[in-house]
Structures are given as C-alpha cells and as structure tokens.
Amino acid sequence: EQNVYNKAQVLLPPDSFEEGDIVMGNSEDASLAEDLNMLSQLHEPAVVHCLQCRYASDKIYTAAGSILLAVNPFKDCSFFFNDIVMKRYRNNGEIKGDAQLPPH
C-alpha cells in the first residue's frame, strides 16, 4: 500500500486476508476523532493522519486522554473564543449533560 510515510507499494492478493484478520489502520470516520484514545490503532502515522484531518477541518484542538493537543492554525481563531463558547466551557467544563463538549 502506498502512503505518504514510506511511498512504498505492496500488492497483496485478495485471498491473503480472511474475515477477522487484524488490519493496522483505522476506519475512515476515525480521521476526525476528538480523542486519540478512540483510535483502534494508535501509532505515529495514525496520530499524524488524525491531526492533519482535524486541522484541515478547522478542528485545532484534539484530546489524548486528559492531555489537550493544539495545532497552530496560523490564522484568526476568534470564532473559537467568542463569549458564547467561552461561557459554555466556563460553566460546564468539557462535560455538558450527557454530551461531552469538543476538546478546547
């Protein structure tokens, strides 16, 4: 498989995998995981890919358990820090009722 990390291509015949085999990748919807601990495969390429996808979606904050990662967007982020958003986090922390607020 060719990827941005090693530029190598490995072709495997379709019959080389059986249902239930382990694959060292995450599902596509894991690309925007708010917490890196939610990735089924937690390794450096998976973490970098998730952070790149979140950055491309203007989600500059990502949790890694109790640690907050922030990627500098090099642009105005006033929409992250308006009075409404700040009040939500000030009053509720990261937990709001049954729903968890995004990392911030």
N, C-alpha and C positions, 0 to 999 in steps of 0.2 A: 504494500500500500504506500503510495506516495503522500508525503505530508510536508509541512513547512519546516519540520525539525531536521529531517535527515535526507530529504529529496531522493530517497530510495524507493524502488517499486518492487513489491513482492507479489507475485501472482500465485494464488492457491487454487487448486481445483475445487469446484463446489462440493464434491463429496468428501473433502478433508475436514468438514465440520459436521457435527451431529447436534441435534437439539439438546440444549443444556450445557454445551461447551462454554467455557469461560472466554470472554472477549475483553480485551484491555481497553475498552472505550466506554464512553458514557452515552446515554441516549441524547438525541438532539435537543430535547426540551431541558436537559441539564445544563445547556450552554449559558442559561441566564439564572442559574441557581443563586439565590440570595445568600446562602451559607455554603461554603465549600465543603463542609462536612456532609452535605446532602449528595455529593458526587459518589457514585458507586465505585468509581476508580479514581483514587486520589493520588496522583503523581504529578511531577512538574509540568509535563505537557498539558495535562488536563486542567491544571490550575491556571496556566498561562492562557489557554484557549478560553476558559470561562471568563477570566478578567478582560480579555480582548473583546469578547462578545458583549459583556456588560458595558464596557467603555464605549463601544460602537452604538449602544442603545442609551447613552447618557445616564447609565447607572454606575456612578463612580464609587459608590460605597458597596463593599462586599464583606460579609461576616466570614470568619473562620473560627467557628465556635464562639468564644467570648471575645475574640480579637476582631477589631474593625480594620479592614484594609481600605485605603483611599487612593484612587488613581487620579493624578492631577489632570484635569481636562484641558488646561491651557485656554480657558475661555470663561466668560462671565457665568457664574453659577447662582445668581441672585434668586432664581426660581427654587433653589434648594433651601434658601434661608429666609423666605418671606415670613410674615408674622403668623400666618395660619399654620404653616408647617412647624415652626418653632414651638408654638403653643401645644400642638399635638404631642410632640416629643417631651416637652417640659411637663405636661400633665400626666402622660401615660408611660413614659419611658419607651421601651420598644414593644411593650405589650398593650394592646387596646382591646379589651373584652376578650373574645375568643380568637381574634385575629391578631397576628403579630405585624407590627409596622416594619417596613423595609429597613435594612441597615442604614444608619445615618449618624 
